[in-house]
């Protein structure tokens, strides 16, 4: 395993290790305005939501690694304490990339990227009309982490108004991940698209106590056939199978045929594969009963 000591690693290399490991990251397409009224638009992937009440989002405008300079966005929020954070859908990701080019401060990235500035209601910076969600924010605090190359400046923003395109809402009025079709940033030049087969549900009630992996027999925990995700689903069950369930699993026709045709390690492998298939089909309790019958 590669071990990276930040104190003995070039900042540029450490930067890429961090971005490759902490990913995908949501993208804040930050719209600001300079003191002379020039609109600025820039993407930041050091970004997330940190509170619902009050509604707080934070992004970081890092000092450039190559020359330790700061960006126009930081200068603008220091001067005006306002920003609009627009989300980036797949339909505008290439335009977002153009806006990341370091144009002179008197040039509007809206113009260069071909995006439409839309007047905000509570702050001065413009919204991106093409973005499916636009958050008007006031800047509550700017926290510089250091003055060295690559150091972040955390921009703590309070959302004072949100605008959501109806086209991305489902029938219940919730944001549909397939319709909003967001993009995430990874390391180097890699991005990912948060839609299609990449999106799936994991419904884990946090108030229902699962049995936990520590309650599973060792033969199940150490299985080379079951994956960590399989073990996780077994561990989330609220109770272990009872003797009747285990006996029923052991005496099923399919298991009897397996037991008659093979034994030892070969039989256990087939049992674990059968259990894995049950988990895939959603019969997690049945899978645990089968596994317990041969544990």
Buried (B, 14 or more C-beta within 10 A) or exposed (E): EEEEEEEEEEBEEBBEBBBEEEBBBBBBBBBBBBEEEBBBBBBBBBBEBEEEEEBBBBBBBBBEBEEEEBBBBBBBBBEBBBBBBBBBBBEBBEBBBBBBEEBEEEBBBBEBBEBEBBEBEEBBBBBBBBBBBBBBBBBEEBEEEEEEBBBBBBBBBBBBBEBBBEEBBEEEEEBBBEBBBBBBBBBEEEBBBBBEEEEEEEEEEEEEEBBEBEBBBEBBBEBEBBEEEBBBBBBBBEEBBEEEBBEBBBEBEEBEEBBEEBEEEEBBBBBBEBBBEBBEEEBBBBBBBBBBBBB
